[in-house]
Amino acid sequence: MRVLLCGLLGLAVLTGCGGAPKAAENGAGATVDKVRERETVIATCMKQKGFAYTPSVSPPKKSDANPADYAAMKAYRSKNGFGVFSAVVYPEPPETQAPDPNQATIASLSGAKKEAYLKVMNECRVTALRQVNGLKVNSLADYQDQMSTEIENIDKVLDGDPKVLELAAPFAECLKSKGERVTSAKPLALSVRGAEMWGKQADQLGKAGKVTAEAARPYLVKEINSALVDLECGKDFYAAFIPLQKRITNEARVKYGFEER
């Protein structure tokens, strides 16, 4: 199972992965309303139990272009490869967003007071998830367990879709014929093969010390070549796999109370 609770389903406000949940745009007003309503329920619940809580909803996130567009993918890979060494060669400033106003409140507490605040806050969040999103959850642990199961189900759908499976086999064979390393011909494994392979290479290089842009540049050139081969071999595969992955992942995000991406 892929442990992607923070990244895949956006559990920032519930599991401590980051700030408040981001609201969606492009007609996803219902999602924004749900986030706002859930935050209001949490604040009311906290107030009733003697704690201060400020409803927090982040600004809408700009949606990405069609991630399966071949021209866009080729343009990206021609510069960034799989996105591994390019992060060193072309570093970007971290995304900034308004801090959750409740973090200051939590930081000001200590010992038993902090534990009591967090306990009540999590109880109120579970109440809001049940009341606003209609989820049958008893605790945050239960919530996370249900999402872990959801992620496993997503993986099964991606690896079992007939059309994607049909396209995965020639994709893997093409990669092998081009000298690319393929350890599994399963769709999900093929989709992350390049990023994982070059990520391991970056990890090995990093063990020797901090990786500079100058040191990373030769690796990026090789990574770009590998990424372009991967794209050409998997052009038809990605055209089917990415939309399917995006659709079922967004369905899960909406189900569990977070924005589409």
TORLOBA-881171 format. One record per residue (C-alpha): residue number from 1; residue in three letters; x, y, z. Coordinates in steps of 0.2 Angstrom, whole numbers, plus 2048, in hexadecimal, padded with zeros to 3 digits. Example, Ala and Ser with C-alpha at 12.3 -4.5 7.8 and 13.67 -1.06 7.14 Angstrom:
<num:1	residu:Ala	u:83E	v:7EA	w:827>
<num:2	residu:Ser	u:844	v:7FB	w:824>
This chain:
<num:1	residu:Met	u:800	v:800	w:800>
<num:2	residu:Arg	u:806	v:811	w:7FC>
<num:3	residu:Val	u:807	v:81C	w:80C>
<num:4	residu:Leu	u:801	v:82C	w:804>
<num:5	residu:Leu	u:7F5	v:833	w:811>
<num:6	residu:Cys	u:7FC	v:844	w:811>
<num:7	residu:Gly	u:7FF	v:847	w:7FF>
<num:8	residu:Leu	u:7F1	v:83D	w:7F7>
<num:9	residu:Leu	u:7E2	v:841	w:801>
<num:10	residu:Gly	u:7E8	v:852	w:809>
<num:11	residu:Leu	u:7E6	v:84E	w:81B>
<num:12	residu:Ala	u:7F0	v:85D	w:820>
<num:13	residu:Val	u:7E4	v:864	w:82D>
<num:14	residu:Leu	u:7E0	v:853	w:834>
<num:15	residu:Thr	u:7F0	v:84A	w:836>
<num:16	residu:Gly	u:7FD	v:858	w:838>
<num:17	residu:Cys	u:804	v:857	w:826>
<num:18	residu:Gly	u:803	v:86A	w:824>
<num:19	residu:Gly	u:7F7	v:878	w:824>
<num:20	residu:Ala	u:7E5	v:87A	w:821>
<num:21	residu:Pro	u:7DC	v:871	w:812>
<num:22	residu:Lys	u:7DD	v:87A	w:802>
<num:23	residu:Ala	u:7CC	v:87E	w:7F9>
<num:24	residu:Ala	u:7CA	v:879	w:7E7>
<num:25	residu:Glu	u:7C5	v:884	w:7D8>
<num:26	residu:Asn	u:7BE	v:882	w:7C7>
<num:27	residu:Gly	u:7AC	v:87F	w:7CC>
<num:28	residu:Ala	u:7B0	v:876	w:7DC>
<num:29	residu:Gly	u:7A6	v:882	w:7E7>
<num:30	residu:Ala	u:79E	v:873	w:7F0>
<num:31	residu:Thr	u:7AF	v:86E	w:7F6>
<num:32	residu:Val	u:7B3	v:87F	w:7FC>
<num:33	residu:Asp	u:7A3	v:880	w:805>
<num:34	residu:Lys	u:7A5	v:86F	w:80D>
<num:35	residu:Val	u:7B6	v:874	w:814>
<num:36	residu:Arg	u:7AF	v:884	w:81A>
<num:37	residu:Glu	u:7A1	v:87C	w:822>
<num:38	residu:Arg	u:7AC	v:86F	w:82A>
<num:39	residu:Glu	u:7B7	v:87C	w:832>
<num:40	residu:Thr	u:7A8	v:885	w:839>
<num:41	residu:Val	u:7A2	v:875	w:841>
<num:42	residu:Ile	u:7B3	v:872	w:849>
<num:43	residu:Ala	u:7B4	v:884	w:84F>
<num:44	residu:Thr	u:7A2	v:883	w:857>
<num:45	residu:Cys	u:7A6	v:872	w:85F>
<num:46	residu:Met	u:7B7	v:879	w:866>
<num:47	residu:Lys	u:7AE	v:888	w:86D>
<num:48	residu:Gln	u:7A1	v:87D	w:876>
<num:49	residu:Lys	u:7AF	v:874	w:87E>
<num:50	residu:Gly	u:7B8	v:884	w:884>
<num:51	residu:Phe	u:7C5	v:885	w:876>
<num:52	residu:Ala	u:7C9	v:892	w:869>
<num:53	residu:Tyr	u:7CA	v:88D	w:857>
<num:54	residu:Thr	u:7CA	v:898	w:847>
<num:55	residu:Pro	u:7C3	v:891	w:838>
<num:56	residu:Ser	u:7D0	v:890	w:82A>
<num:57	residu:Val	u:7CE	v:88D	w:817>
<num:58	residu:Ser	u:7DC	v:890	w:80C>
<num:59	residu:Pro	u:7DA	v:89A	w:7FB>
<num:60	residu:Pro	u:7D6	v:88F	w:7EC>
<num:61	residu:Lys	u:7E4	v:886	w:7E3>
<num:62	residu:Lys	u:7E7	v:889	w:7D1>
<num:63	residu:Ser	u:7E3	v:879	w:7C8>
<num:64	residu:Asp	u:7F0	v:871	w:7BD>
<num:65	residu:Ala	u:7EE	v:86F	w:7AA>
<num:66	residu:Asn	u:7E9	v:85E	w:7A3>
<num:67	residu:Pro	u:7F7	v:853	w:7AB>
<num:68	residu:Ala	u:7F5	v:846	w:79D>
<num:69	residu:Asp	u:7F8	v:852	w:78F>
<num:70	residu:Tyr	u:807	v:84B	w:785>
<num:71	residu:Ala	u:80E	v:85C	w:77F>
<num:72	residu:Ala	u:80E	v:863	w:791>
<num:73	residu:Met	u:816	v:853	w:798>
<num:74	residu:Lys	u:823	v:853	w:78B>
<num:75	residu:Ala	u:827	v:866	w:78E>
<num:76	residu:Tyr	u:828	v:862	w:7A1>
<num:77	residu:Arg	u:833	v:853	w:79F>
<num:78	residu:Ser	u:83E	v:85B	w:792>
<num:79	residu:Lys	u:844	v:867	w:7A0>
<num:80	residu:Asn	u:840	v:85E	w:7B0>
<num:81	residu:Gly	u:841	v:84B	w:7AD>
<num:82	residu:Phe	u:837	v:842	w:7BA>
<num:83	residu:Gly	u:839	v:851	w:7C5>
<num:84	residu:Val	u:847	v:84A	w:7D0>
<num:85	residu:Phe	u:857	v:853	w:7CC>
<num:86	residu:Ser	u:84E	v:862	w:7C5>
<num:87	residu:Ala	u:849	v:867	w:7D7>
<num:88	residu:Val	u:85C	v:869	w:7DA>
<num:89	residu:Val	u:860	v:871	w:7CA>
<num:90	residu:Tyr	u:851	v:87D	w:7C9>
<num:91	residu:Pro	u:84C	v:87F	w:7DB>
<num:92	residu:Glu	u:83B	v:887	w:7DE>
<num:93	residu:Pro	u:836	v:891	w:7ED>
<num:94	residu:Pro	u:82B	v:887	w:7F9>
<num:95	residu:Glu	u:818	v:88A	w:7F7>
<num:96	residu:Thr	u:812	v:897	w:804>
<num:97	residu:Gln	u:801	v:897	w:80B>
<num:98	residu:Ala	u:7F9	v:8A0	w:81A>
<num:99	residu:Pro	u:7FD	v:897	w:82A>
<num:100	residu:Asp	u:7EF	v:88E	w:833>
<num:101	residu:Pro	u:7EA	v:89B	w:840>
<num:102	residu:Asn	u:7E7	v:88D	w:84D>
<num:103	residu:Gln	u:7F9	v:888	w:84C>
<num:104	residu:Ala	u:7FE	v:897	w:856>
<num:105	residu:Thr	u:7F1	v:892	w:864>
<num:106	residu:Ile	u:7F8	v:880	w:864>
<num:107	residu:Ala	u:80A	v:887	w:865>
<num:108	residu:Ser	u:806	v:892	w:874>
<num:109	residu:Leu	u:800	v:883	w:87E>
<num:110	residu:Ser	u:80A	v:876	w:887>
<num:111	residu:Gly	u:809	v:866	w:891>
<num:112	residu:Ala	u:7F7	v:861	w:896>
<num:113	residu:Lys	u:7EF	v:870	w:88E>
<num:114	residu:Lys	u:7F6	v:86C	w:87D>
<num:115	residu:Glu	u:7F1	v:85A	w:87F>
<num:116	residu:Ala	u:7DF	v:85F	w:884>
<num:117	residu:Tyr	u:7DE	v:86B	w:875>
<num:118	residu:Leu	u:7E4	v:85F	w:868>
<num:119	residu:Lys	u:7D9	v:851	w:86F>
<num:120	residu:Val	u:7C9	v:85C	w:86E>
<num:121	residu:Met	u:7CE	v:863	w:85D>
<num:122	residu:Asn	u:7D0	v:852	w:856>
<num:123	residu:Glu	u:7BF	v:84D	w:85E>
<num:124	residu:Cys	u:7B7	v:85C	w:856>
<num:125	residu:Arg	u:7BF	v:858	w:845>
<num:126	residu:Val	u:7B7	v:847	w:845>
<num:127	residu:Thr	u:7A6	v:84E	w:84A>
<num:128	residu:Ala	u:7A8	v:85A	w:83B>
<num:129	residu:Leu	u:7AD	v:84C	w:82F>
<num:130	residu:Arg	u:79D	v:842	w:834>
<num:131	residu:Gln	u:792	v:851	w:834>
<num:132	residu:Val	u:798	v:85A	w:824>
<num:133	residu:Asn	u:79F	v:84C	w:819>
<num:134	residu:Gly	u:794	v:83E	w:81F>
<num:135	residu:Leu	u:7A3	v:833	w:823>
<num:136	residu:Lys	u:7A0	v:824	w:830>
<num:137	residu:Val	u:7B0	v:827	w:83A>
<num:138	residu:Asn	u:7B3	v:825	w:84C>
<num:139	residu:Ser	u:7C4	v:82D	w:84E>
<num:140	residu:Leu	u:7D2	v:834	w:843>
<num:141	residu:Ala	u:7DB	v:823	w:844>
<num:142	residu:Asp	u:7CB	v:81B	w:83D>
<num:143	residu:Tyr	u:7CB	v:829	w:830>
<num:144	residu:Gln	u:7DC	v:826	w:82B>
<num:145	residu:Asp	u:7D9	v:813	w:82A>
<num:146	residu:Gln	u:7CB	v:815	w:81E>
<num:147	residu:Met	u:7D5	v:820	w:813>
<num:148	residu:Ser	u:7E3	v:813	w:813>
<num:149	residu:Thr	u:7D7	v:807	w:80D>
<num:150	residu:Glu	u:7D1	v:813	w:800>
<num:151	residu:Ile	u:7E3	v:815	w:7FA>
<num:152	residu:Glu	u:7E5	v:802	w:7F8>
<num:153	residu:Asn	u:7D5	v:802	w:7EE>
<num:154	residu:Ile	u:7DB	v:810	w:7E3>
<num:155	residu:Asp	u:7EB	v:806	w:7E0>
<num:156	residu:Lys	u:7E1	v:7F6	w:7DB>
<num:157	residu:Val	u:7D6	v:800	w:7CF>
<num:158	residu:Leu	u:7E5	v:807	w:7C7>
<num:159	residu:Asp	u:7EE	v:7F6	w:7C5>
<num:160	residu:Gly	u:7DE	v:7ED	w:7C0>
<num:161	residu:Asp	u:7D7	v:7F9	w:7B3>
<num:162	residu:Pro	u:7D6	v:7EE	w:7A3>
<num:163	residu:Lys	u:7DA	v:7FC	w:797>
<num:164	residu:Val	u:7E9	v:802	w:7A1>
<num:165	residu:Leu	u:7EF	v:7F0	w:7A3>
<num:166	residu:Glu	u:7EE	v:7EE	w:791>
<num:167	residu:Leu	u:7F9	v:7FD	w:78E>
<num:168	residu:Ala	u:805	v:7F9	w:79C>
<num:169	residu:Ala	u:80D	v:7EA	w:794>
<num:170	residu:Pro	u:813	v:7F2	w:784>
<num:171	residu:Phe	u:819	v:801	w:78F>
<num:172	residu:Ala	u:824	v:7F6	w:799>
<num:173	residu:Glu	u:82A	v:7ED	w:78A>
<num:174	residu:Cys	u:82F	v:7FD	w:781>
<num:175	residu:Leu	u:838	v:803	w:791>
<num:176	residu:Lys	u:842	v:7F3	w:792>
<num:177	residu:Ser	u:846	v:7F4	w:77F>
<num:178	residu:Lys	u:84D	v:805	w:782>
<num:179	residu:Gly	u:858	v:7FF	w:790>
<num:180	residu:Glu	u:84D	v:806	w:79E>
<num:181	residu:Arg	u:84C	v:7FC	w:7AE>
<num:182	residu:Val	u:83B	v:7F5	w:7B2>
<num:183	residu:Thr	u:838	v:7EB	w:7C2>
<num:184	residu:Ser	u:825	v:7EA	w:7C0>
<num:185	residu:Ala	u:819	v:7EB	w:7B1>
<num:186	residu:Lys	u:80A	v:7F0	w:7BD>
<num:187	residu:Pro	u:802	v:801	w:7B8>
<num:188	residu:Leu	u:805	v:809	w:7C8>
<num:189	residu:Ala	u:817	v:804	w:7C9>
<num:190	residu:Leu	u:81A	v:809	w:7B7>
<num:191	residu:Ser	u:813	v:81A	w:7BB>
<num:192	residu:Val	u:81F	v:81E	w:7C9>
<num:193	residu:Arg	u:82E	v:814	w:7C2>
<num:194	residu:Gly	u:838	v:823	w:7BC>
<num:195	residu:Ala	u:836	v:82E	w:7CB>
<num:196	residu:Glu	u:83A	v:820	w:7D7>
<num:197	residu:Met	u:849	v:81A	w:7CD>
<num:198	residu:Trp	u:851	v:82C	w:7CC>
<num:199	residu:Gly	u:84B	v:830	w:7DE>
<num:200	residu:Lys	u:856	v:821	w:7E4>
<num:201	residu:Gln	u:864	v:828	w:7D9>
<num:202	residu:Ala	u:862	v:839	w:7E2>
<num:203	residu:Asp	u:862	v:831	w:7F3>
<num:204	residu:Gln	u:872	v:828	w:7EF>
<num:205	residu:Leu	u:87A	v:838	w:7EA>
<num:206	residu:Gly	u:874	v:841	w:7F9>
<num:207	residu:Lys	u:87C	v:835	w:805>
<num:208	residu:Ala	u:88D	v:83C	w:7FF>
<num:209	residu:Gly	u:888	v:84D	w:804>
<num:210	residu:Lys	u:87D	v:85C	w:7FF>
<num:211	residu:Val	u:879	v:85A	w:7EC>
<num:212	residu:Thr	u:87C	v:86B	w:7E3>
<num:213	residu:Ala	u:875	v:871	w:7D3>
<num:214	residu:Glu	u:885	v:86E	w:7CA>
<num:215	residu:Ala	u:887	v:85C	w:7D0>
<num:216	residu:Ala	u:874	v:859	w:7CC>
<num:217	residu:Arg	u:875	v:85F	w:7BA>
<num:218	residu:Pro	u:87D	v:850	w:7B2>
<num:219	residu:Tyr	u:871	v:845	w:7BA>
<num:220	residu:Leu	u:862	v:850	w:7B5>
<num:221	residu:Val	u:868	v:84E	w:7A3>
<num:222	residu:Lys	u:867	v:83B	w:7A4>
<num:223	residu:Glu	u:857	v:83C	w:7AE>
<num:224	residu:Ile	u:84F	v:847	w:7A0>
<num:225	residu:Asn	u:854	v:83A	w:793>
<num:226	residu:Ser	u:84D	v:82C	w:79D>
<num:227	residu:Ala	u:83D	v:836	w:7A0>
<num:228	residu:Leu	u:83A	v:839	w:78D>
<num:229	residu:Val	u:83D	v:827	w:789>
<num:230	residu:Asp	u:830	v:823	w:797>
<num:231	residu:Leu	u:824	v:82F	w:78F>
<num:232	residu:Glu	u:826	v:829	w:77D>
<num:233	residu:Cys	u:824	v:817	w:783>
<num:234	residu:Gly	u:815	v:81B	w:78E>
<num:235	residu:Lys	u:80C	v:828	w:784>
<num:236	residu:Asp	u:7FC	v:81D	w:782>
<num:237	residu:Phe	u:7FE	v:816	w:793>
<num:238	residu:Tyr	u:7FE	v:827	w:79C>
<num:239	residu:Ala	u:7F0	v:82E	w:791>
<num:240	residu:Ala	u:7E5	v:820	w:799>
<num:241	residu:Phe	u:7ED	v:81E	w:7AB>
<num:242	residu:Ile	u:7EE	v:831	w:7B0>
<num:243	residu:Pro	u:7DC	v:836	w:7AD>
<num:244	residu:Leu	u:7D7	v:826	w:7B6>
<num:245	residu:Gln	u:7E2	v:829	w:7C5>
<num:246	residu:Lys	u:7DD	v:83B	w:7C6>
<num:247	residu:Arg	u:7CA	v:837	w:7C6>
<num:248	residu:Ile	u:7CA	v:829	w:7D3>
<num:249	residu:Thr	u:7D6	v:833	w:7DE>
<num:250	residu:Asn	u:7CC	v:842	w:7DD>
<num:251	residu:Glu	u:7BC	v:838	w:7E2>
<num:252	residu:Ala	u:7C6	v:832	w:7F1>
<num:253	residu:Arg	u:7CB	v:844	w:7F6>
<num:254	residu:Val	u:7B9	v:84A	w:7F4>
<num:255	residu:Lys	u:7B2	v:83B	w:7FE>
<num:256	residu:Tyr	u:7BE	v:83F	w:80D>
<num:257	residu:Gly	u:7BB	v:852	w:80D>
<num:258	residu:Phe	u:7C9	v:85A	w:803>
<num:259	residu:Glu	u:7CC	v:862	w:7F3>
<num:260	residu:Glu	u:7CE	v:85B	w:7E1>
<num:261	residu:Arg	u:7DE	v:85D	w:7D9>
